[in-house]
Amino acid sequence: MNDKGISVLCIDDEEMIRWTIGDYLEDSGYNVFKAEDGKTGLKMFYKTKPDIILVDLMMPEVDGFEVLSKVKEVSPETPVIVISGTGVIQDVIEAIRRGAWDYLTKPIQDLAVLEHVLNKALEKASLIRENENYRKVLEEKVRERTLALEKTNNQLRANLQETVKALSVMTDKRDPYTAGHQKRVGILALSIAKEMGLPSEKIEAISIASLLHDIGKIYVPAEFLSKPTRLEYEEMEVIKKHSFMGYDILININFPFPIADIVYQHHERLDGSGYPLGLVSEDILLESKIIAIADVVEAMSSHRPYRPALDVEKAIGEITKNRGKTYCPECADAFFKLYARNSEEIKEIFK
């Protein structure tokens, strides 16, 4: 490694050694700075920022160990080679512990050995710098790629939300007497989910599924939906098919969550008395259990063609009576806590 504009700081309290090493390295093309003690050496280090340092250990005032510690603290990437006449193994270990890259003992019989060690240290330092630069470039590319993916995902999520809203509005237009039902169910279901401390993925799934849980009603005859009296058995059986029809519509949409299954199960009940599959307990998705409670509360608290709106307390009584039987107890308890804390806000949803 001849003349590459490489600077070497040689710190040694023996003048003969400083000049011998300095002259040899300068003849080999290095720029050499010389310091007669550790204190002066540190000042030169801070001022000149050399590429490599050669340092003796035993020096007055500031010894080589302190120099090593200071250099490592400020510039750990700067190679430091210890040249010492002590030859004590404990000194070697301590020097390495404080950051020395290599260790040579005095007297150095052949300065070519010193140059070889110096070159190897510089090569290692160069590789470390290259790896660090490569790591930074890689990290920047990963950061840029991550930001690009986040932007794309945010756009996809925004598009998905717009699609969901459009489908929900389409259902409302089909059933004007219950317009806003899905939106109100969504608000309440989300509040219950958050009260339960569910992870963000489940909360997002509930947000989407609750807005679409009655989409299958677009296949139900309009006269059934707006009938001002109680439905006949056969009519009710037709309406019950909306869970499956909703599933049939949504299963073909590539949602990031099991939206179709959640919608399919929102009328299932713990004891198997629900529809359309008659699922029981753990076979029912948690998201569907939450929507089931929000759906019942909204349905009982809002106006219907065949009856006026009931008080929210009526819905609470229904859920209390059937907690653990048809309705999930954990979901029911979360709703009760929510209502106890925010009763007026919840009532506002149904106005």
GIJO-V723836 format. One record per residue. SS is DSSP state (H for helix, E for strand, C for the rest). PSI is psi as a letter, one per 30 degrees, with the letter a starting at -180 (NA if undefined). OMEGA is omega in whole degrees, -180 to 180 (* if undefined). Layout:
BEGIN
<<SS & PSI & OMEGA> <SS & PSI & OMEGA>>
END
This chain:
BEGIN
<<C & i & -179> <C & k & -172> <C & j & 177> <C & g & -177> <C & g & -178> <C & k & -179> <E & k & -179> <E & k & 174> <E & j & -180> <E & j & -178> <E & j & -179> <C & k & -178> <C & f & 175> <C & j & -175> <H & e & -178> <H & e & -179> <H & e & 179> <H & e & -176> <H & e & 180> <H & e & 179> <H & e & -178> <H & e & -180> <H & e & -179> <H & e & -177> <H & e & 177> <H & e & 176> <H & f & 179> <C & g & 175> <C & g & 179> <C & l & 171> <E & k & -173> <E & k & 171> <E & k & -175> <E & k & 178> <E & k & -174> <C & f & 177> <C & l & -176> <H & e & -179> <H & e & 178> <H & e & -180> <H & e & 179> <H & e & 177> <H & e & 178> <H & e & 179> <H & e & -180> <H & e & -176> <H & e & -171> <H & f & -177> <C & i & -177> <C & l & 179> <C & f & -178> <E & l & -178> <E & k & 171> <E & k & -174> <E & k & 173> <C & l & 179> <C & e & -175> <C & j & 179> <C & l & -180> <C & l & 180> <C & d & -180> <C & j & -177> <C & l & -177> <H & e & 179> <H & e & 180> <H & e & 176> <H & e & 179> <H & e & -178> <H & e & -178> <H & e & -179> <H & e & -179> <H & e & -180> <H & e & -176> <H & e & -174> <C & i & -177> <C & f & -180> <C & f & 179> <C & k & 180> <E & k & 177> <E & k & 178> <E & k & 179> <E & k & 174> <E & j & -173> <E & l & 180> <C & g & -176> <C & e & 178> <C & g & -179> <C & k & -174> <H & e & 179> <H & e & 178> <H & e & 179> <H & e & -179> <H & e & -180> <H & e & 179> <H & e & 179> <H & e & -180> <H & e & -178> <C & f & 173> <C & g & 178> <C & k & 180> <C & f & 180> <E & l & -173> <E & k & 176> <E & k & 179> <E & k & 175> <C & l & -10> <C & k & 177> <C & j & -175> <C & e & -177> <C & j & -178> <H & f & 175> <H & e & 177> <H & e & 177> <H & e & -178> <H & e & 179> <H & e & 179> <H & e & 179> <H & e & -180> <H & e & 180> <H & e & 179> <H & e & 180> <H & e & 177> <H & e & 178> <H & e & 180> <H & e & 179> <H & e & 178> <H & e & 179> <H & e & 179> <H & e & 179> <H & e & 179> <H & e & 179> <H & e & 178> <H & e & 179> <H & e & 179> <H & e & -180> <H & e & 178> <H & e & -180> <H & e & 179> <H & e & 179> <H & e & 179> <H & e & 178> <H & e & 179> <H & e & 179> <H & e & -180> <H & e & 179> <H & e & 179> <H & e & 179> <H & e & 179> <H & e & 178> <H & e & 179> <H & e & 179> <H & e & 180> <H & e & 179> <H & e & 179> <H & e & 179> <H & e & 179> <H & e & 178> <H & e & 178> <H & e & 180> <H & e & 179> <H & e & 178> <H & e & 178> <H & e & 180> <H & e & 180> <H & e & 180> <H & e & 179> <H & e & 179> <H & e & 179> <H & e & 179> <H & e & 178> <H & e & 179> <H & e & -180> <H & f & 179> <H & e & -177> <C & i & -173> <H & f & -178> <H & f & 177> <H & g & 180> <C & k & -180> <C & f & -179> <H & e & -177> <H & e & 179> <H & e & -180> <H & e & 176> <H & e & 180> <H & e & -180> <H & e & -178> <H & e & -180> <H & e & 178> <H & e & 180> <H & e & 178> <H & e & -180> <H & e & 179> <H & e & 177> <H & e & 180> <C & f & 179> <C & h & -179> <C & l & 178> <C & l & -175> <H & e & -179> <H & e & -180> <H & e & 179> <H & e & 179> <H & e & 179> <H & e & 179> <H & e & 179> <H & e & -179> <H & e & -175> <H & e & -178> <H & e & 178> <H & f & -176> <H & g & -170> <C & f & 180> <C & g & -177> <H & f & 179> <H & f & -180> <H & f & 177> <H & f & 178> <H & f & -180> <C & k & 178> <C & k & -176> <H & e & -178> <H & f & 176> <H & e & -176> <H & e & -176> <C & g & -178> <C & k & -175> <C & f & 178> <C & l & 179> <C & k & -179> <C & k & 172> <C & l & -178> <H & e & -177> <H & e & 179> <H & e & 179> <H & e & 178> <H & e & 177> <H & e & -179> <H & e & -180> <H & f & -179> <C & f & -176> <H & f & 178> <H & e & 179> <H & e & -179> <H & e & 176> <H & e & 177> <H & e & -177> <H & e & 178> <H & e & -170> <H & f & -177> <C & f & -179> <C & f & 178> <C & k & -175> <C & i & 177> <C & l & 176> <C & g & -180> <C & l & -179> <C & h & -175> <H & e & -178> <H & e & -180> <H & e & 179> <H & e & 179> <H & e & -179> <H & e & -171> <C & g & -171> <C & f & 174> <C & g & 175> <C & l & -179> <C & l & -173> <C & e & -176> <E & g & 179> <C & g & -178> <C & f & -179> <C & a & -180> <C & l & 8> <C & f & -172> <C & f & -177> <C & h & -180> <C & l & 179> <E & k & 168> <H & c & -173> <H & f & 178> <H & f & -178> <C & k & 179> <C & k & 180> <H & e & 180> <H & e & 180> <H & e & 179> <H & e & 179> <H & e & 180> <H & e & 180> <H & e & 179> <H & e & 179> <H & e & -179> <H & e & -179> <H & e & 180> <H & e & -179> <H & e & -177> <H & e & -178> <H & f & -175> <H & f & -177> <C & l & 179> <C & k & 173> <E & l & -177> <C & e & -175> <C & f & 178> <E & l & 176> <C & l & 179> <C & k & 176> <C & l & 178> <C & k & 179> <H & e & -179> <H & f & 177> <H & e & 179> <H & e & 179> <H & e & 178> <H & e & 178> <H & e & -178> <H & e & 178> <H & e & -179> <H & e & -174> <H & g & 176> <E & k & 180> <C & f & 178> <C & d & 178> <C & f & -178> <E & k & 180> <C & k & -178> <H & e & 179> <H & e & 179> <H & e & 180> <H & e & -180> <H & e & 178> <H & e & 178> <H & e & 180> <H & e & 179> <H & e & -180> <H & e & -178> <H & e & 180> <H & e & -177> <H & e & -173> <H & h & -174> <H & e & -178> <H & e & 179> <H & e & 180> <H & e & 178> <H & e & -180> <H & f & -179> <H & e & -172> <C & g & 179> <C & NA & *>>
END
